[in-house]
Amino acid sequence: MPDFSATPVRTDAEVDAWLHYFDMRAPITHVGTLVSGDLGLDLRVQHFHGFSQHGDGGHYHYDTTPGEVHYEGYFALAGSVVRVDAPAETHAVGRD
């Protein structure tokens, strides 16, 4: 991921132009969050960070080989959601 943008990133197209995408080698482990909706807290409904023992890592955005990929998931339910450090300006990015 590049340094923070010098200008606000407000659309999916602006995010795609700003981010760098890479294929990663398996195995890779991700940790992240899933929420059932925005809940009025200006949240992304999913956000995952990956790491590996072989040096690959970063944010997960989508599969490049959906017919070949294999996932194994372990989940824990939260009792509440708390928003820390809400942005001054909001957008619709990540509200998929």
TAVEN-V975212 format. One line per field, one symbol per residue. psi: psi as a letter, one per 40 degrees, with the letter a starting at -180 (. if undefined). burial: b if it has 16 or more other ideal C-beta (glycine too) atoms within 10 Angstrom, else e. A space follows every 50 residues. Layout:
psi=???
burial=???
This chain:
psi=hiiiidiiheidddddddihiiiiiiiihiiaihieideeefiieihihi iieeeiiaihdiiegdedihihihihhieihhhhfiidhiaehef.
burial=eeeeeeeebeeeeeeeeeeeeeeeeeeeeeeeeeeeeeeeeebeeeeeee eeeeeeebeeeeeeeeeeeeeeeeeeeeeeeeeeeeeeeeeeeeee
